[in-house]
Amino acid sequence: MSEPDTEHAAGPVTPQTPVVSNYGFVLTVYILYLVGFLTGTVLVGVVIAYLQRDRTDRVSQSHFRFQVTTFWIGLLYFVLRTSDTPFCSRCSNFALVGGLDNHQVR
């Protein structure tokens, strides 16, 4: 076996500064979610969050994880709220009014 060639080994690797910082991606996804209520850009935001969640520091990872979870909970609530079945509309109404039916309040 031969020794590794240390003469041609690369020097210390300096990290490249990204074009958009992790903080910029996190803020971009939050803005896309906020605007998404009116325009539907939530899908773009969740794609960015999915792609960046494993390539960043721990603080940004927690933000991206929160953003992905928020998307899925929002989608579930949207599906339940727009469903036509009495059970689903009853569940979402129950969540909206805090569990009290208007007829039961005395």
Secondary structure, 3 states (H helix, E strand, C coil): CCCCCCCCCCCCCCCCCCCCCHHHHHHHHHHHHHHHHHHCCHHHHHHHHHHHCCCCCHHHHHHHHHHHHHHHHHHHHHHHHHCCCHHHHHHHHHHHCCCCCHHHCC
